[in-house]
Amino acid sequence: MWENGPSRTQHCDNLEELVVIGFQSKKERQVQFVRYVMEEASMALRRVVLIKHGHVEDRGPGEWEMVSQKCTWSDEEKLAVKEQIMEGVCCSMDQVELVLE
């Protein structure tokens, strides 16, 4: 999907929440991905959760568990990430809740 740039798909039309585990604002690809999803799902998307530390564990066929490690973002980090994510995104922060964990 990303080799030739993101292609417009219908997969995001009904996406109401996006959770990214292991988000690092210094990785431009991750920032671009979040922006892309926000643009493509802008009508349905209500919440974006960016988790700094954590992982997903396989609990068996079709069973997954999200394991997040509590980590606090400084106020400066929160502001910088919000500005970085929202740069160039059409949807407003009023429409999408951005949660940093």
N, C-alpha and C positions, 0 to 999 in steps of 0.2 A: 504494500500500500504506500509506503513512504519512499520507495526507490525513485519514482518519477514525480514525487510530490503527492500530497493527499488527493484522492479522488472523491468526488461528492457521492455519498451513498445514502441509502434510506435507513441504515442501521441506527442512526442517531435520532431519528424523528421522534421516538417515544422515550428517549433516555431522560429520566428525571433526576438521577443522581450519578455522579462519577466519584469514585474513590481511588486515589493513587497512593500506593504504599511505597515508601522509600523515595519520596519526592525530594529532589535536590534542585533548588532554584538556579544553581550555577550550571546545570546541564541544560543547554538551550533546547535540545530535542524534547525533553520533558515539558518545558515551558511551551514549546510549539504545539505539542500534542494536546495539552490542556486547552490552549487557545483554540485549536482546531475543533475540538469537541464542543467547546462553548459556542463557537460560531455555528456549527452544524446542528446542534441540538438546542439552539437558543430559544425556541418556542416552548419546548417541554422541560428543559433543564431548570431545576430549582435549587440544587445543592451540589457543590464541589468540595470534596474533603481531600486535603493534601496531608498525608501522614509522613512525617520525617523518618521514623524508624519503625520497622515491623516487617512481617512477611505473611505468606499464606501457607498453611499446612494442609497436605492431602490427608484426609481422614478415611479414605476408601472410595469406591465408585460413586462419583457424583457428590461426594461430601468434602467440603472445603471449610476451613476455619481461618478467619483473619486474626492474626496475632499482632497487636500493635504494642509498642513499648512507649510508655508515656514519655513525652519529651516536650518541653516548653519552648515555644518560639519567643524570642524577645520582641518587644514592641517595634523595634527598628526592623527586624526580620519580617514581621507581619506586614508592615507598611510597604517594605521593598518588594515582597512577593506579590502582594495585591496590585501594586503599580505595574510590576513586570507582567503579570498575567493579564491584566485588563488593558494593557497598551495595545490599541488597535482592535479590540473586541467590541462588536456592536452592542451586545446586550449590556444592560446596566447592572450595577451591583444591587440595585433594588430588586431585580428579578431573580438573581442568583445569589444564594448564600455561599460564601467562601469560608470554609472552616479549615484551620491549620492545627493539626495535632502532632 
